[in-house]
C-alpha cells in the first residue's frame, strides 16, 4: 500500500497553484447530462473522485475524451440509461448529483444510496422532499432510490430545512427542465453552486439568485452544450495557506488559482489568530506566524466557516498559545481526525460536537491513519512541523480531492514522498 512520509522541519518557500474545485467539477460533470452533445470542461482536477464520476457518466452511455490532463470533452448525446450503479455511487456520495439531471433528461432515475467519506449520516431526505414538491415520486428499497417524473415536473416553492449544498444542486438541475418557475428558499450559497448556475445559464437555463438564500429557476424546454472553466479549489487553497502559516520561510508562500473571497471566513479567523495574509486578485500570500493566538470556530454553511477546513485549522489551534474551542455543526464524525493528531502530541478533548484544543509547544512525528479526505491532508500538514518522521496511511482518501499533493508540497520545499510499504493487515 502507499503511504505519505513527511520529514518535519523544512521551511516552505515559493508558490503553489491550486487545481480546479473538486466540489464544483463533479456537479458540472453531472450537469452535462442535461444538454445532449459535447460539453467541454476545463481546469478539471485530475483526482480519483473525478475518475469515478467519469465512470458513472460512461455507465449512463456518455463518452468522455480526455483532451489534456485538465480538460474533458463529455459527449452526452448517447446517454441511454437512467441508473447509476451501486459499485460507483458507493465510492462517492457526489454521484447522487446525477439524480436531478437524469430526471430532467429522462424523467426517471435509479440511484444507489450514497457512500464517500465516513463522516456520519449523509441523509438525502431534503433532496427527496424537494424533488417530490416538483412532482417526482420516490420508492426506496434494496439500497436504491427510484425516482419517477415521467409525467413531467412542475415548478413550485421549495423551502429547505437546512441550507444543503447537495439538495440545492439537485433541485436546480431538475428545476431547469420543470414547467414553470421554481423558487428555492434557504438555498445553499456556496461558490460551487454559483459556478453550477453560471454553466447552466450559459447552456440556456434561466436561473437567478445563485449565491443568495433565494434561487429562482424558470424552466426551459432544452439546453445546449458549452465550454466552461471550473473555478479554483478554495479548500485546497486553504490547506496550503495553513501549511504556509505553520512552516513558510521569511518571505512567505503564495497560493494562487482561486478567488480569496471564496475563503473569506477562513482568512478572517486566521488573521484573528495573528497570521499575516495578503490578498490578491487570484490568490493569497501567507507568512509563518511566530505566535498563534487561540480562536473559537464553529462550522456553518457558506459564508460561514467551512467544515472542509475544520481539520486543517485544528492543526493551527493545536500550536496556539492558549486554548480554542472548535464546534462542528455539519458532520457528526468529523472529529475522528483529532485522535490521530493526539498521537502526534496534540492536546485535544472531544465533548459531543465540540473539540477543546489546548495549544502545545511542538508535535512529534508518528504513524497515523487518514480518517477522511480533509483529515488526511491535515495530518500531512501537521507532519511538516512535527519533530522527526510522520507516516500517513489510508491516503486513498487524500487522492479523492488533492491533485499531486506530495509534488506540490515538494515544490514548496517540503520533504514529502509517497512510499510503497507492505500492507501488514493482509495475511
C-alpha positions, 0 to 999 in steps of 0.5 A, spaced: 500 500 500 502 507 499 503 511 504 505 519 505 512 520 509 513 527 511 520 529 514 518 535 519 522 541 519 523 544 512 521 551 511 516 552 505 518 557 500 515 559 493 508 558 490 503 553 489 497 553 484 491 550 486 487 545 481 480 546 479 474 545 485 473 538 486 466 540 489 464 544 483 467 539 477 463 533 479 456 537 479 458 540 472 460 533 470 453 531 472 450 537 469 452 535 462 447 530 462 442 535 461 444 538 454 445 532 449 452 533 445 459 535 447 460 539 453 467 541 454 470 542 461 476 545 463 481 546 469 478 539 471 482 536 477 485 530 475 483 526 482 480 519 483 473 522 485 473 525 478 475 518 475 469 515 478 464 520 476 467 519 469 465 512 470 458 513 472 457 518 466 460 512 461 455 507 465 449 512 463 452 511 455 456 518 455 463 518 452 468 522 455 475 524 451 480 526 455 483 532 451 489 534 456 490 532 463 485 538 465 480 538 460 474 533 458 470 533 452 463 529 455 459 527 449 452 526 452 448 525 446 448 517 447 446 517 454 441 511 454 440 509 461 437 512 467 441 508 473 447 509 476 450 503 479 451 501 486 459 499 485 460 507 483 455 511 487 458 507 493 465 510 492 462 517 492 456 520 495 457 526 489 454 521 484 447 522 487 448 529 483 446 525 477 439 524 480 436 531 478 439 531 471 437 524 469 430 526 471 430 532 467 433 528 461 429 522 462 424 523 467 426 517 471 432 515 475 435 509 479 440 511 484 444 507 489 444 510 496 450 514 497 457 512 500 464 517 500 467 519 506 465 516 513 463 522 516 456 520 519 449 520 516 449 523 509 441 523 509 438 525 502 431 526 505 431 534 503 433 532 496 427 527 496 422 532 499 424 537 494 424 533 488 417 530 490 414 538 491 416 538 483 412 532 482 417 526 482 415 520 486 420 516 490 420 508 492 426 506 496 428 499 497 434 494 496 439 500 497 436 504 491 432 510 490 427 510 484 425 516 482 419 517 477 417 524 473 415 521 467 409 525 467 413 531 467 415 536 473 412 542 475 415 548 478 413 550 485 416 553 492 421 549 495 423 551 502 429 547 505 430 545 512 437 546 512 441 550 507 444 543 503 449 544 498 447 537 495 439 538 495 440 545 492 444 542 486 439 537 485 433 541 485 436 546 480 438 541 475 431 538 475 428 545 476 431 547 469 427 542 465 420 543 470 414 547 467 414 553 470 418 557 475 421 554 481 423 558 487 428 555 492 428 558 499 434 557 504 438 555 498 445 553 499 450 559 497 456 556 496 461 558 490 460 551 487 453 552 486 454 559 483 459 556 478 453 550 477 448 556 475 453 560 471 454 553 466 447 552 466 445 559 464 450 559 459 447 552 456 440 556 456 437 555 463 434 561 466 436 561 473 437 567 478 439 568 485 445 563 485 449 565 491 443 568 495 438 564 500 433 565 494 434 561 487 429 562 482 429 557 476 424 558 470 424 552 466 426 551 459 424 546 454 432 544 452 439 546 453 445 546 449 452 544 450 458 549 452 465 550 454 466 552 461 472 553 466 471 550 473 473 555 478 479 554 483 479 549 489 478 554 495 479 548 500 485 546 497 487 553 497 486 553 504 490 547 506 496 550 503 495 557 506 495 553 513 501 549 511 504 556 509 502 559 516 505 553 520 512 552 516 513 558 510 520 561 510 521 569 511 518 571 505 512 567 505 508 562 500 503 564 495 497 560 493 494 562 487 488 559 482 482 561 486 478 567 488 480 569 496 473 571 497 471 564 496 475 563 503 473 569 506 471 566 513 477 562 513 482 568 512 478 572 517 479 567 523 486 566 521 488 573 521 484 573 528 489 568 530 495 573 528 497 570 521 499 575 516 495 574 509 495 578 503 490 578 498 490 578 491 486 578 485 487 570 484 490 568 490 493 569 497 500 570 500 501 567 507 507 568 512 509 563 518 506 566 524 511 566 530 505 566 535 498 563 534 493 566 538 487 561 540 480 562 536 473 559 537 470 556 530 464 553 529 462 550 522 456 553 518 454 553 511 457 558 506 459 564 508 460 561 514 466 557 516 467 551 512 467 544 515 472 542 509 477 546 513 475 544 520 481 539 520 486 543 517 485 549 522 485 544 528 492 543 526 493 551 527 489 551 534 493 545 536 500 550 536 496 556 539 498 559 545 492 558 549 486 554 548 480 554 542 474 551 542 472 548 535 464 546 534 462 542 528 455 543 526 455 539 519 458 532 520 457 528 526 464 524 525 468 529 523 472 529 529 475 522 528 481 526 525 483 529 532 485 522 535 490 521 530 493 528 531 493 526 539 498 521 537 502 526 534 502 530 541 496 534 540 492 536 546 485 535 544 478 533 548 472 531 544 465 533 548 459 531 543 460 536 537 465 540 540 473 539 540 477 543 546 484 544 543 489 546 548 495 549 544 502 545 545 509 547 544 511 542 538 508 535 535 512 529 534 512 525 528 508 518 528 504 513 524 497 515 523 491 513 519 487 518 514 480 518 517 477 522 511 479 526 505 480 533 509 483 529 515 488 526 511 491 532 508 491 535 515 495 530 518 500 531 512 500 538 514 501 537 521 507 532 519 511 538 516 512 541 523 512 535 527 519 533 530 522 527 526 518 522 521 510 522 520 507 516 516 500 517 513 496 511 511 489 510 508 491 516 503 486 513 498 482 518 501 487 524 500 487 522 492 479 523 492 480 531 492 488 533 492 491 533 485 499 531 486 499 533 493 506 530 495 509 534 488 506 540 490 508 540 497 515 538 494 515 544 490 514 548 496 520 545 499 517 540 503 520 533 504 514 529 502 514 522 498 509 517 497 512 510 499 510 503 497 510 499 504 507 492 505 500 492 507 501 488 514 493 487 515 493 482 509 495 475 511 
